[in-house]
Amino acid sequence: DKFYFIKEGNVVCTKLQDDGTAKEVKRLTNGDYFGELALLTEKPRQATITAEGKLSCLSINRDTFSRLVCMKKLLYTLIKEKYGDI
């Protein structure tokens, strides 16, 4: 499992409906991201992501993602302790 940042291009996000059809739920483009829910919850992916034409993404694996999330929480705590609620 990975977390993806869209560097360049467009994607369509679809979800499978009870009747078996795919419903478009969102479109993403440059600077958007996807894959975070599966990494945060360790549940199966909630949508299918399909590129519309050429797509360039940056990705990070689960371990790197987890370390970044932990570092963000630690940094937030340290800043809050030093400066209070800003």
C-alpha positions as a printed NumPy array, in Angstrom:
array([[  0.   ,   0.   ,   0.   ],
       [  1.169,   3.498,  -0.832],
       [  0.218,   7.149,  -0.462],
       [  0.206,   9.049,  -3.741],
       [  0.75 ,  12.732,  -4.609],
       [ -0.323,  13.761,  -8.1  ],
       [  2.598,  15.595,  -9.642],
       [  0.949,  16.093, -13.015],
       [ -2.271,  14.845, -14.556],
       [ -5.856,  14.059, -13.661],
       [ -7.658,  11.095, -12.128],
       [-11.248,  10.044, -11.6  ],
       [-12.229,   8.423,  -8.288],
       [-15.077,   5.915,  -8.444],
       [-16.852,   3.752,  -5.881],
       [-18.594,   0.479,  -6.56 ],
       [-22.329,   0.707,  -5.895],
       [-24.583,  -2.028,  -4.511],
       [-25.917,  -2.703,  -8.018],
       [-22.37 ,  -3.348,  -9.297],
       [-21.969,  -0.081, -11.211],
       [-19.144,   2.388, -10.645],
       [-20.145,   5.896,  -9.527],
       [-17.815,   8.875,  -9.943],
       [-17.293,  10.51 ,  -6.545],
       [-14.413,  12.916,  -7.128],
       [-11.812,  14.185,  -9.569],
       [ -8.243,  14.949,  -8.544],
       [ -5.496,  16.926, -10.25 ],
       [ -2.012,  18.406,  -9.726],
       [ -1.136,  18.689,  -6.027],
       [ -3.953,  16.434,  -4.839],
       [ -3.328,  13.129,  -3.098],
       [ -4.957,   9.773,  -2.434],
       [ -4.378,   6.525,  -0.56 ],
       [ -4.195,   8.024,   2.946],
       [ -7.337,   6.38 ,   4.356],
       [ -6.137,   2.855,   3.63 ],
       [ -2.831,   3.613,   5.343],
       [ -4.383,   5.351,   8.353],
       [ -7.114,   2.764,   8.953],
       [ -5.475,  -0.361,   7.491],
       [ -8.803,  -1.073,   5.794],
       [ -9.223,  -1.886,   2.095],
       [ -9.139,   1.035,  -0.306],
       [-12.435,   2.916,  -0.499],
       [-12.297,   3.941,  -4.178],
       [-10.811,   3.074,  -7.532],
       [ -8.494,   5.693,  -9.015],
       [ -8.258,   5.861, -12.816],
       [ -5.904,   8.141, -14.731],
       [ -7.322,  10.362, -17.435],
       [ -4.427,  10.4  , -19.878],
       [ -0.815,  10.812, -18.822],
       [ -0.246,  10.794, -15.046],
       [  2.857,  11.395, -12.949],
       [  2.719,  10.613,  -9.22 ],
       [  5.088,  10.587,  -6.295],
       [  4.459,   7.833,  -3.772],
       [  5.571,   6.817,  -0.318],
       [  5.174,   3.423,   1.303],
       [  3.291,   2.613,   4.511],
       [  6.365,   2.766,   6.781],
       [  7.456,   6.182,   5.515],
       [  3.888,   7.491,   5.718],
       [  3.567,   6.293,   9.325],
       [  6.853,   7.935,  10.312],
       [  5.765,  11.239,   8.745],
       [  2.419,  11.165,  10.567],
       [  4.16 ,  10.462,  13.897],
       [  6.686,  13.234,  13.271],
       [  3.88 ,  15.705,  12.513],
       [  2.099,  14.81 ,  15.765],
       [  5.335,  15.186,  17.742],
       [  6.173,  18.513,  16.086],
       [  2.659,  19.834,  16.757],
       [  2.934,  18.83 ,  20.429],
       [  6.347,  20.48 ,  20.824],
       [  5.195,  23.729,  19.193],
       [  2.006,  23.8  ,  21.262],
       [  4.012,  23.257,  24.469],
       [  6.371,  26.099,  23.567],
       [  3.902,  28.652,  22.189],
       [  0.48 ,  27.509,  23.401],
       [ -2.497,  27.857,  21.111],
       [ -1.462,  30.18 ,  18.297]])
